[in-house]
Amino acid sequence: MLSSRLNSFVVANPKRCIGCKACEVACAVTHCDRQALTVGAMDIPVIPRLYLVKTAEVTMPVQCHHCEDAPCANVCPIGAITQTNNSITINEEICVGCKTCSLACPFGAIDLVPQYKQGQEVIQNALKIKTDEGLVDKAHLIASKCDLCSTSEQGPACVEACPQQALEVFSPIKEKKSRNEEAALMLLDSVKKFLG
């Protein structure tokens, strides 16, 4: 029996994706510190937690699969990545930006981005950057990836925003139940035909 704690994730149908980036915009707006209905109302840069890939062969967003044995969590030296509410999450408050999780992710779904609080970029306490103009403040970089819009009651904003319905939340538990029901109905038809 499948565990009821299996992680869900957003899956993309590349046959439907048109590369409009509505998913990226919706993601960035949803994760903005303050209420913003559009990108224009945001007080931080647009930083999505999924990445639209466009090649000659495919156009589709790539994002975290919330792996059951998450390589990113397994390599995080400070334990900033954990399973919470059937998804893999990053505790941004303790992330040190070591990039180890980014190297371990088989999907390339983790990026390092500047941390923002209340519309302001968080600056590191001591580390500075040496430039031709002298020492300047260095932004505090943190790991960032899809969190299934954990703070939204509607679920992942990318799914809701996609005009082509190219994205959907894949739930292993629901999928197994659906496939079991389909198999039972097919078996029932076969039995009826056999028994005449």
Helices and strands as residue ranges (DSSP letters): E 9-12, H 22-30, G 39-41, E 51-54, E 59-62, H 71-75, E 81-84, E 87-90, H 100-104, E 111-114, E 116-117, E 120-121, E 123-131, E 134-139, E 141-144, H 157-161, E 167-170, H 172-195
